[in-house]
């Protein structure tokens, strides 16, 4: 009998708790989507609808209702969705100090590499960002350009071979090998030789970073909702073997470099310099600890490898479908290179304006980071209103929603680089184009990512022409894990052009 009473009591309390939690947005006077027990506005986990898609759906619901913003519940936790680009800009840029945290779960104690520039908040993030920013300066990019160019050689050789044999190219696989070589070389200082055999360990552990299993989803939701408790009981979101792999790799490389006095122009070198007191005390910069170095090398790999290969795959797909655009880009590449005696130099990249348009349109149509998370760190009054966003509220800016909004990008499914031409780019509404985020937390690797994409495209398009192979399933089916990706690869045919 006692058990039955206890059960009734627990059910009644849970019901009350939910009902009470679900009054939050109503009391605030912010429009909301009607939630239901037990998941709030989240889709059932077994439907496997990724967060990127869910937030884009919320964005569209509020937009269609003519709202400037709205509230949702992730389980019982309120999440705020800005819709008006002015609100988006306020959060990312003008009033950024109210939203300087992403609110992503990490556990420094149990898994030190989870505490990196992407996940850290507040003063810890600020100090780290200050230390790391010079690592991405123009000077450092120029230094890494040569290393990157070297990585285009095996890519070009592979293309020559498959073209001569008239084989179809698995684009995602080929570009993954290229970006693994680049980031392996530039972050860890390791020759991955991925075109000889895909470095299985890098591929295996790299894939574990963006594990999309239901168990990880549930763990992530739990850790997101109960961060302090999750830290106390030692929850980690990345598989320990992947964390051990990247930690050991970074430590071994560090030790080998320092012991043997090896110098290379890469991220590892720049971070080693930041760990050396004598250099940095002179320049009055606080030094990096060993754990910090390992965590940053890891995040450079994690953030740089999948984003760049996916972006390039989408770009080549669109160029294979729109061959007139491909021809125009090839013409530009060839005419700019002529000015530089046929050589691909760091300076030549900046002269390729149409290339910039094509890449912007690729990232507009396929935003790799489909949403930007922020947490409100101080009560924030929305300018021009009496509404206050409470400290602790999670905010999700739907980049996918904005980039595919027909009000800002008419005919949004059309791939049209003209949207970013000199004549048209002034018409882009500020706050609606966010492929790298914006404000002080904008992607630190932006220039590196663009440089990598440009060198790859130049190398490929200068000598080869691409068309769609019948193995490619059109329309493309997208998957949304940590970044926007493809369910199945893109297959292209290639032809050598003189
Ligand atoms: C095409 C390539 C890339 C895309 C589309 C991309 C996109 C993004 C986006 C959307 C963010 C979040 C920004 C925000 O919250 O406002 C971000 C952050 C970040 N990205 Fe990238 N990224 C790319 C390449 C890279 C590369 C190559 C690296 C490293 C070498 C990198 C390192 C980072 C880091 C460390 C952050 C966190 C910055 C901070 O919070 O201070 N990314 N990136």
Boltz pocket constraint, residues with backbone or C-beta under 6 A from the ligand:
constraints:
  - pocket:
      binder: B
      contacts: [[A, 117], [A, 118], [A, 119], [A, 120], [A, 129], [A, 299], [A, 300], [A, 301], [A, 303], [A, 304], [A, 305], [A, 307], [A, 308], [A, 311], [A, 368], [A, 369], [A, 371], [A, 372], [A, 373], [A, 434], [A, 435], [A, 436], [A, 437], [A, 438], [A, 439], [A, 440], [A, 441], [A, 442], [A, 443], [A, 444], [A, 445], [A, 446], [A, 448], [A, 449], [A, 450]]
      max_distance: 6.0
